[in-house]
Amino acid sequence: MFNRWAMTIILVGIFSSGADAEPTGRLTLFHAGSLSVPFAAMEKRFEAEYPGVDVQREPSGSSKAARKVSDLKKPCDIMASADYRIIDRLLIPEYADWNIRFAANQLVLCYTDKSKHAREIDARNWYKILQKKGVVWGHADPNVDPCGYRSLMVLQLAEAYYQRPGLYDRLIANRPKANIRPKSVELVSLLQTGNMDYAWEYRSVAVQHDLRYVTLPDQINLGNYEYDTFYARAVVRVTGKKPGTFMDIRGKSCTYGVALIKAAPNREAAVAFLTYLLDPEGGLKVLKDKGQPPFVPSRVPTAAMKNRLPKSLGRLVEVKE
């Protein structure tokens, strides 16, 4: 009799423990607008696996997403940035302990069949097209979206690469401030409706929205870390961590980062989602399928940072600068 009841208690304990371990509740993600399509797909798959979790995503420019945490103190579990350096600058160490680099990207010039000069534009003449009178082109706001300052970096690098002194200023002169939008994905609808001829986007966004695009040389597209020394020649000044301050951002290859917020209201669900995100057969595969190259495995810069990760994440990450 004792053994039978003892076994029953043990089994109940096992099942109760398993039930308690299942994450539930609301999970809040602030993330770059360029991650909207792959994160929407991940949300569905994650919620199917964890039906007790309600994933709530808030896409925006990455800098704006970070400031929701640092300045507005909005509750958040996970913040994913199109530029990992934003997490380093605005969230670590006060709001986050670590920053995992999980994907790459590159800048492309997007357009549609309705765009002016669509039949003639290519990787050799794009900068000439953008200077033409009547051509409407734009980019994201560099103060809130990394794609914005990266777009300006591409223009600066093009001046050096093509050896065209004054090219950057001539290009900007043909781009009214009204053509700057808070985040790069907002430009997609302007292209699709014919209200804009060309827009700077990430290659993944172009693929996800079936846009035509000009692929630029690796020396200027910010997509090849082997050219980081050349990319560093580009510098863009943006608003700083505190109101009224500014900081200079130097060119570097496009690398996405993700962090668990220290005060995460639902840490258990957040760790479960991050474990799915960094799984080569999970979230990283979704990214690859959506046209964005993932890092397999994902990366942290130091062993000390890796040691601070939850165990389920540590096994999916390597130490690599």
C-alpha positions in Angstrom: 0.0 0.0 0.0 2.8 2.4 1.0 4.7 1.8 -2.2 1.6 2.3 -4.4 0.7 5.7 -2.7 4.3 6.7 -2.7 4.5 6.1 -6.4 1.2 8.1 -6.9 2.6 11.0 -5.0 5.9 10.9 -7.0 3.9 10.8 -10.3 1.7 13.7 -9.3 4.8 15.7 -8.3 6.3 15.1 -11.7 3.3 16.1 -13.6 2.7 19.1 -11.4 6.3 20.2 -11.8 6.0 19.9 -15.6 2.8 21.9 -15.6 4.4 24.6 -13.4 7.4 24.8 -15.8 5.2 25.6 -18.8 5.5 29.4 -19.4 2.3 31.3 -19.5 1.1 34.9 -19.6 1.9 38.0 -21.7 5.4 38.2 -23.4 6.3 41.7 -24.6 8.9 42.2 -27.3 10.2 45.6 -28.5 11.9 45.0 -31.8 13.3 46.6 -35.0 10.7 47.2 -37.7 12.9 45.1 -40.1 12.2 42.1 -37.9 8.4 42.4 -38.2 7.9 39.7 -40.9 10.1 37.0 -39.4 9.0 37.7 -35.8 5.4 37.5 -36.9 6.1 34.0 -38.2 8.0 33.1 -35.0 5.1 34.4 -32.9 2.7 32.0 -34.4 5.0 29.0 -34.1 6.0 29.8 -30.5 2.4 30.3 -29.4 1.5 27.0 -31.0 4.1 25.3 -28.9 3.3 27.4 -25.8 -0.5 28.1 -26.0 -0.5 29.7 -22.6 1.8 32.5 -23.8 0.5 35.6 -25.5 3.3 37.3 -27.5 2.8 41.0 -27.8 5.2 42.6 -30.3 5.9 46.4 -30.7 8.0 47.1 -33.9 9.7 50.5 -34.2 13.1 51.9 -35.0 15.7 50.2 -32.8 16.8 53.3 -31.0 13.2 54.2 -30.2 12.6 50.6 -28.9 15.6 50.9 -26.6 14.4 54.3 -25.3 11.0 52.8 -24.5 12.9 50.9 -21.9 15.5 53.4 -20.8 13.5 56.7 -20.9 9.9 55.7 -20.8 10.3 52.8 -18.4 7.8 50.7 -20.3 7.5 47.1 -19.2 9.3 44.8 -21.7 10.7 41.3 -21.7 12.9 41.2 -24.8 14.5 43.9 -27.0 15.8 43.0 -30.4 17.8 45.7 -32.3 18.9 46.0 -36.0 22.2 47.3 -34.6 23.6 45.4 -31.6 25.5 48.5 -30.6 22.3 50.2 -29.6 21.8 47.7 -26.8 25.4 48.2 -25.7 25.0 52.0 -25.7 21.5 52.4 -24.3 20.7 49.4 -22.2 23.8 47.7 -20.8 24.5 47.6 -17.9 21.5 49.3 -16.3 18.7 47.5 -18.2 20.3 44.4 -19.6 23.2 42.1 -18.6 24.1 40.7 -22.1 23.6 41.1 -25.8 23.5 38.2 -28.2 24.3 38.9 -31.9 22.1 36.6 -33.9 21.8 37.9 -37.6 23.3 40.0 -40.3 21.9 42.1 -43.2 23.0 44.5 -45.9 21.6 47.7 -47.4 20.0 47.8 -50.8 18.2 50.4 -52.9 14.6 49.3 -53.4 12.2 50.3 -56.2 9.2 49.0 -58.2 8.3 48.8 -61.9 6.5 52.2 -61.4 9.7 54.0 -60.3 11.2 56.6 -62.6 14.2 55.1 -64.5 13.3 51.6 -63.3 14.4 50.1 -66.6 17.9 51.6 -66.5 19.0 51.7 -62.9 21.8 49.3 -61.8 24.8 49.0 -59.5 26.8 51.3 -61.7 24.5 54.3 -62.1 22.2 54.3 -59.1 23.8 57.4 -57.6 23.3 59.3 -60.8 19.6 58.3 -60.9 19.1 59.5 -57.3 20.5 63.0 -58.3 18.0 63.4 -61.2 15.3 66.1 -60.9 11.9 64.6 -60.2 13.2 61.4 -58.7 11.7 60.9 -55.3 13.7 58.8 -52.8 14.0 58.5 -49.1 15.3 56.7 -46.0 14.5 56.1 -42.4 15.2 58.6 -39.6 18.8 58.1 -38.4 17.8 59.2 -34.9 15.4 56.4 -34.3 16.2 53.7 -36.9 19.6 52.1 -37.6 18.6 51.7 -41.3 18.5 55.5 -41.4 22.0 56.2 -40.3 23.2 53.2 -42.3 21.6 54.7 -45.4 23.6 57.9 -44.9 26.7 55.8 -44.3 26.2 54.1 -47.7 26.1 57.5 -49.4 29.3 58.6 -47.6 31.1 55.4 -48.6 29.9 55.7 -52.2 31.6 59.1 -52.4 34.9 57.5 -51.5 34.4 54.2 -53.4 33.4 55.8 -56.7 35.8 58.7 -56.1 33.2 61.4 -56.6 34.0 64.4 -54.4 30.9 66.1 -53.1 28.6 63.2 -54.1 27.1 62.9 -50.6 26.0 66.5 -50.5 24.6 66.4 -54.0 22.5 63.3 -53.2 21.2 64.8 -49.9 20.3 68.0 -51.7 17.9 66.0 -53.9 16.2 64.4 -50.9 13.7 66.6 -49.0 13.4 66.1 -45.3 9.8 65.1 -45.8 11.2 61.9 -47.4 12.7 60.8 -44.0 10.3 58.4 -42.2 10.5 57.1 -38.6 11.3 53.6 -39.6 12.5 52.0 -42.9 9.5 49.6 -43.3 7.2 52.6 -43.6 8.8 53.4 -46.9 7.7 50.1 -48.3 4.1 51.3 -48.7 5.2 54.5 -50.3 7.1 52.5 -52.9 4.2 50.1 -53.5 1.7 53.0 -54.0 4.0 54.9 -56.3 4.5 57.8 -54.0 8.2 57.2 -53.8 10.6 56.0 -56.5 13.4 54.6 -54.4 14.0 53.8 -50.7 16.9 52.4 -48.7 16.0 49.2 -47.0 17.6 46.0 -45.7 17.9 43.2 -48.2 15.7 41.0 -46.0 12.9 43.6 -46.1 13.1 43.8 -49.9 12.9 40.0 -50.2 10.0 39.8 -47.8 7.9 42.4 -49.6 8.8 41.3 -53.2 10.5 44.6 -54.0 13.0 45.1 -56.8 16.3 46.3 -55.6 19.9 47.2 -56.6 22.6 45.2 -54.9 25.6 47.4 -54.1 29.2 46.4 -54.0 30.3 44.9 -50.7 32.6 47.8 -50.1 29.6 50.1 -49.5 26.6 47.9 -48.6 27.6 47.3 -44.9 27.0 43.6 -45.4 30.5 42.2 -45.3 32.5 42.3 -42.0 35.7 42.0 -44.0 35.2 45.6 -45.0 34.6 46.9 -41.5 37.8 49.0 -41.7 36.5 50.8 -44.8 33.0 51.1 -43.4 34.5 52.9 -40.4 35.3 55.8 -42.6 31.6 56.7 -42.5 30.4 58.7 -39.5 26.8 59.9 -38.7 25.8 62.1 -35.8 22.6 61.1 -34.0 20.8 62.1 -30.8 22.4 60.7 -27.7 21.3 58.8 -24.6 20.1 62.0 -22.9 17.9 64.8 -24.4 20.1 67.5 -26.0 23.1 65.2 -26.4 24.6 63.7 -29.5 26.8 60.8 -30.4 28.8 59.8 -33.5 28.1 56.4 -35.0 30.9 54.9 -37.1 30.2 52.5 -40.0 30.2 48.8 -39.3 28.7 45.7 -40.9 25.0 45.2 -40.1 24.7 42.9 -37.1 21.5 42.4 -35.1 21.4 42.0 -31.3 18.9 40.8 -28.7 18.7 41.1 -25.0 16.6 40.0 -22.0 15.6 43.0 -20.0 16.6 42.8 -16.4 13.1 43.8 -15.1 11.3 41.5 -17.5 7.8 40.9 -16.2 7.7 37.4 -17.7 11.3 36.1 -17.5 10.3 32.4 -17.9 8.5 33.0 -21.2 11.2 35.4 -22.4 13.9 32.7 -21.9 11.7 30.2 -23.7 11.2 32.5 -26.7 14.9 33.4 -26.8 15.8 29.7 -26.8 13.4 29.2 -29.7 14.8 32.3 -31.5 18.4 31.1 -31.3 17.7 27.5 -32.3 19.1 26.7 -35.8 16.0 24.7 -36.5 13.7 27.3 -35.0 13.9 31.1 -35.2 17.2 31.2 -37.0 15.7 29.0 -39.8 12.8 31.4 -40.0 15.2 34.3 -40.5 17.1 32.4 -43.2 13.8 31.5 -45.0 12.8 35.2 -44.9 16.0 36.3 -46.6 18.1 37.3 -43.6 21.4 35.5 -42.8 21.5 34.2 -39.2 24.6 33.6 -37.2 24.8 29.8 -36.5 25.6 29.6 -33.7 24.8 33.1 -32.4 27.5 35.1 -30.7 28.6 37.0 -27.6 31.9 38.9 -27.4 33.3 37.4 -24.2 33.3 34.3 -22.0 32.2 36.4 -19.1 29.0 37.4 -20.9 28.3 33.8 -22.0 28.6 32.7 -18.4 25.8 35.2 -17.5 23.3 33.6 -19.9 20.6 31.1 -18.9 21.8 27.5 -19.5 19.3 27.0 -22.3 20.8 29.9 -24.2 24.4 29.2 -23.4 24.4 26.0 -25.4 23.2 27.9 -28.5 25.9 30.6 -28.3 29.6 30.8 -29.0 32.2 33.4 -27.9 33.2 35.4 -31.0 34.0 39.1 -31.4 
